[in-house]
Amino acid sequence: EPLHAGAVSRMEMERDLRRALTEHEFLLHYQPLCSLADGEVVGVEALVRWAHPGKGLVSPADFIPVCEETGLIVPVGEWVLLEAGRQARRWRDQQGLRLSVSVNLSARQLVRPDLTSRVEAMLEMTGTDPSDLCLEITEGTLLVDMAAAINHLTDLRSLGVRISVDDFGTGYSSLAYLRNLPIDELKIDRSFVIRVAEDDTTAAIVASIVGLGHALGLSVVAEGVETAAQLTALRELGCDKAQGFYLARPTTADQVVRQAALSAARSR
């Protein structure tokens, strides 16, 4: 029975995920974010990977939904935050490289009353500069409980951490909420980025998001850039930063150092 088989494999995955936490099977890859002004690597987004002993690298698309359903996203999210902070500190100490590290916060993490104190503890434990940490929340997550989200984000920003709204433009949000949100950055959803170079309507939407972001004093990032044409269009529309396979795939911490050095040399 397919339904029964699905339930069994989900239970197996949940069991494996619990083991993965205790056996340190998770690792982070980092996708560089580049400045559109000069092409320099200015930050990275931390992306969790699971090195399963039997199945090899498991895609987040396969295991993150199970983490969300079971609540395991909270300890996994904690680990990601801590490891990303440690890595930001290592880059700074060992390579003299200051990169902003973006970490995704799940809806479950955002509603926890101890979120700010946990982030503060991580910053103290790793010695990470708060301004080097950017917490990403999706527009959908915000809309679950706007009042609670605003309180949390206000507290987090008081630590000096930056806040980014991911997948922007896909939620059914009113623009009014943006005025009240304590945020620093908007990330334009990839569904717009993919069509920005060949579709005038999409280009107009992107232009309006960039204009809106800049009018509110926010930095605007495009994600999912896959072609030179998209990159050129985004630059012309005034987007500040971009990430995507065309610029750099998610990679190891060591590779990020090489890419950052290359981009710095090119932009000089």
Secondary structure, 3 states (H helix, E strand, C coil): CHHHHHHHHHHHHHHHHHHHHHCCCEEEEEEEEEECCCCCEEEEEEEEEEEECCCEEECHHHHHHHHHHHCCHHHHHHHHHHHHHHHHHHHHHHHCCCCEEEEECCHHHHCCCCHHHHHHHHHHHHCCCHHHEEEEEEHHHHHHCHHHHHHHHHHHHHCCCEEEEEEECCCCCCCHHHHHCCCCEEEECHHHHCCCCCCHHHHHHHHHHHHHHHHCCCEEEEECCCCHHHHHHHHHCCCCEEECCCCCCCECHHHHHHHHHHHHHHHC
